[in-house]
């Protein structure tokens, strides 16, 4: 069909204006996205960083629950390592995230104004040795290669405590830093003799038949804390209602996960991109392997972690718990989410 030249020119002009408008809208939206907060269909949306570990399980649960929220939508963003999370926070592209507690303290020590507003879990980490290992204590690993996630991990602090308890020195065990997903495979090929990590990377060696439990974190440090929920002070100052919604959502997600473990494994498996049966195993074998109760950060717990991090040289200055922890957004009464019927 023959096109009139004037119509072609008019169509091009309209498309050009539309494109400029779209780009302008994209630019405005991106400006909001730089802080992780933007408006979507009349509600505020906040991006929350997490890693695919059971310590962070309440993040995707809160994402799922907030899909139908009319006030605040919480979108979980999956990261594969903490250095990337740190860079996103420092660059101002992420204002809320789960992370290991010593790393939150390190950020604060470096002048990054983050606050701990809630805990991710209790316990949830495991020391694994080879299935045929004869080790019955940490002393039996003297001279062996022991993998930890990083020197800024709580796992490193716990092992440091256990070494002191059992009379071992830093040189008695050969520590190596290894990415948690690589630990089960490294144990299977005997590249390492043991590792200490958050779930489900410990449970995987058990399910594969290549590893066994030497210690649960709770055996060494009762009510062990690995990860915390941190938010930037700017978010607290600019959008306190969003922070309150977030903490309430994470708290209610924890209460739900504590009593709906099989449903929780099913729900988070697509977010984690992990095997549902593996997640079900680590959430139920035994049930107290990881806990989502008692998640209000207590000064004594945070101070103990800070003191150990200072002793180990991870921090340059003693932590100020009052400046680091903010409990004002934790609801007085925490109710469980009602999700069981919605999990597909």
Secondary structure, DSSP 8 states (H G I E B T S, - for coil): ----HHHHHHHHHHHHHHHHHHHHHHHHHHHHHTTTEEEETTEEEEEEEEESSGGGHHHHHHHHHGGG-SSEEEEEEEES-HHHHHHHHHTTS-SEEEEEHHHHHHHHHTT--EEEEEE--EE-EEEEEETT----SGGGGTTSEEEES-TTSHHHHHHHHHHHHTT--GGGSEEEE--HHHHHHHHHTTS-SEEEEETTTTHHHHHHTSEEEEEEHHHHSTT---EEEEEEHHHHHH-HHHHHHHHHHHHHHHHHHHH-HHHHHHHHHHHHTS-HHHHHHHHHTTGGGEE-S--S--HHHHHHHHHHHHHTTS-SS---HHHHB--TTS-SS------GGG--
